[in-house]
Amino acid sequence: MTIGIFTAMQKEATSFLSDDAVAEKVGDFSFYTFELGRHRAVLCCPPYVGEIAASAATQLLITEYHAQAILNFGVVGALTQAVSVKDYVYVRDVVHYDMDTSVVDGEPVGRYACFDDAAVCADETLLNKALSVRELPLARCASADKFVNDVERKRLLHDNFGADVCDMESAGVLFTCKFNRIPCLLVKCISDSLNGGYSEYIHTVFDACRDFWNLATQIADAL
């Protein structure tokens, strides 16, 4: 199996990038090929953060590298006090909270009419396999092109969408996989708490990413 791995930033990819990884560029996107257990893995780092870059990177992994499953590893902000800095979660479902066509079609904010609900589910089979190797909490992710630095904004995302964490790429990754009918698993580590923000993120982001390789290897062994 070819596993596509997406990280939104180079710092999130550090644990994957040993001397054995074969590097190449496709346009402005960096790709690294290596062995992950008994599977071939291809990791993509985009030229910049955000939903558009995440979607493009995911599509390239599927189209150019024939990925049969996508694993997204990254850091997220907490929207409740139920999760703490450096806690890991699996994303159960994602709301793209910037989506708003309500004036045109009456759909609620965050809802894509092509999906059953505003909260779009990750692949259940991959989730169950991941849970079998490491049991982690399941979270709803609110995703959009915004770094959420304000505690009141975090609380609103939780209150309005029932989200537990937030980031800037999960919607781009998951929705692209849905459109391609490719299974997707999103694994996140908390880099800033409900009351934290950029100042907390910048001090914890590298530590939050250190175990990505170990967890990816365990999940790959279950596939």
N, C-alpha and C positions, 0 to 999 in steps of 0.2 A: 504494500500500500504506500502511496505517496501522501504524506501529511503536510499540509500547508500551515505554517505558523506565522501569525501576524503580531507584530509589536508596533505600537504607534511611534515609539521613540527608540533611538539607539541604546539609551541607558537601560531600557527594559529588555533589550536583546543580549546584554553583556554575558549572562551565564551560558548562553547557547553558542557563543562565538569562540570556539577553540581554533588552534592552528590547523585542524583537520577540515574545517569548513571551507568549501570552494566558493569564492565570491565572484559575482558578476553584476553588471548593471543592465537594466532594461529601461531605456529612457533615463529618468532621474531616480528610479527606484533601485534600491540595493537588494540583492538576493544572495542567500547563503545556503548551500546544499551540504548536508551532513547525514550521518546515520543516527537514528533515534531508536535504540533497541534493534528490532528486526525490520524496521521500516526506513524508507527514504524520507527525509524531511527537507523542506525548503522553507526558509524563513525570509520574510520580506520586511524591510524598513522603508517607509515612504520618505519623500523629501521634506515633508512637513506634517504637522498634526492636523486632526480634524476629520469630519465624517467623509468628505469628498476623497481625500487621500486614502482613508481606510477602505472605502468602497472600491477605489481603483486598484489598490494593492491586492485586495481579496479577489477581484476579478482576474488580475494577472496571475495569481497563484492557481486559479482554476483553469484559465484558458491557456496560459503559456507553459505551466508546469504540471498540469493535469492532476491537481490535488483532489483527492477523493474524500477528504475531511479537512476542516479548518479548525485550528486551535488558536484562540486569541488570548495572549497573556498581557496583562497590563495593570496599572495602578488606577485607583478610583478614590473619590471623596466619599466620606460617610454622610448620610442624611439623617441618621438616628444615632442614639447612644447605645444601640444594641450591638454595634460593631465598633471595634477599636483599631487604632493604628497598628499595622502589620498583621492584622487578621486576614485570612484568606476566605474567599467565598466563590461559589459557582453562581453564574448568572442564570436564573430560571427564565426570566423574560425581560424584554427591553421595551421602553417607551421612548420614541423620538419626540421629545416634548416641544420642539420647535415647529413641528408639522401643524399647519393650521389652514384648512380649506373651508372653514365653517361658513364663511360668507357665500361661498359658491354652492356647497352641497349639504350644509347643515351638519356635517360630521363633527364630533367633539374634537377639541384640540388634542393633538397627538395621535389621532386615528387615521390610518391609511385604509381607504375603502376596500383595497384588495386583500386585507387581512381581517380576520374575524373580530379582532379586538384591538384597542390601542396598545395593549401589552402583547408583544409578539414573542412566542415561546421559542427557546432554544431546543435543540434536538434532544428528545427524551432518552433515546437509546444511548447517546454519548454521555448524557448526564448520569444515567444509571451506572454505566461502566466506570466513569470517574468516581462516583460515590463508592463503588465497590473497592477501589484501591486507596482512597482517602476520603473519609467522611467530612464534609465541610458544610457550613450553612448555605442555603439557597437564597438568592437576593434578586430583587427587581432593580434594574438599572435604568435611570433616567439619563438619556444621552442626547447631546446637542453640541454645537460648536461654541461652547462657552466654558471657561474655567470658572467654576462657582466658588467664590471666595468669601461670600457673605453668609452668616449663619441664618439670617432670616430667609434668604433665597433658598437655602438648603431645606429649611423647614417647609417652605411652600411647595417644593418639589415632592417632598414626602406626603404632605397633606393632599395635594392635588392629584398625584399619580400613584400614591402608595409605594413609592420607590424607597429603596434602602441605601443605594449608592448612586453616584453620578460619574459620567466620564464624557469623552469627546470622540469616541470611535465605535462603541458597541453597536449602535444602530447601523452604521455603514457596513460593518462586518456581517452582522447577522442578516440584515435584509438582503444584501447581495447573495449570501448563501441561500436564502429562501428562494430568491428569484432563479437561482441556478439549480435548485433542488440538491444541494450539497449539505451534509450534516455539519453543524458548527457547535463548538463548545467554547464558552467564554470563562476564563479563570482570572480572578481579580484579587489584588491585595490592597488593603486600605493604606493610603499614603497621607491622608489628612482627616482628622476627626470632625464631628459635627461642629464643634467650636473652633476648629482649626481652619487653615486656609493655605495660602501660598507659603507663608513663613514656616509652617509645619511641614508642608509637602517637600520643600527644597532640602530639608534636613533628614527626611526619612525615605525619599524615593529610591535611593540606591539599595538600602537595606531591604526595602520591600520587594525588590526584584531578585534577590539572591537565590531564592529557592525555586525559581521558575524551571530550571533545567531538571532538577530532581523530580518535580511533580510531573513535568511533561514526559519524562522517561517512564514513570509509573503508569501514567494514563496510556501511553503508547503500547506498553506491554499488555494492556487489557484489550486492545483493539485487534 
